Amino acid sequence: MAAHGATFLTLRLPAKAAGPLTRTARRLVAAALAAVALAAAAGLLSDRVRAATQRPLPAVMLPLVLVAALLAARASLGRRRPGVAFAATSAALALPVAGVGAALWPYALVSTVAPTASLSVADAAASGPTLTLLGWLVLPLLPALLGFQAMCWWVFRGRTDGRTPVYW
């Protein structure tokens, strides 16, 4: 998260202030790479993690793709391409959620004590009538929410300076 925040600041701060922060962001990406290596090693050594994994391929691919995203962020920061680096750190934040979900599928929670106590995705989902109601509510609300988000990103785009609108 710190690497992502620092990368975001290199994207938004004035170019003069972003220079020193770029070095900090690169160091934080290196720390994130070390954390990924430690977590991957701990996962490989853990009997519980190996027992809970339903699909090994996503579990093995997750650290590899995560390292690739972080290396792309580090390289992009070195080339002064903060937009690409921000996209890479954004992907690095989303990858663990998607990767762990894919590795545990079809379970949302896996019980290592009693396999019959595991919670499947189908059991965790809302009922059919609830999903129908939510589907009808999403139709008008989702375009409005996406439009508002797009407007916010448009208004607050680019680097900040004395004339730039900011939240604070």
ABEGO torsion letter per residue (X at the ends): XAAAAAAAAAAABBAAAAAAAAAAAAAAAAAAAAAAAAAAAAAAABAAAAAABABAAAAAAAAAAAAAAAAAAAAAAAAGBAAAAAAAAAAAAAAAAAAAAAAAOABABBBAABAAABBBAAAABBBAAAAAAAAAAAAAAAAAAAAAAAAAAAAABEBBBAABBBAX
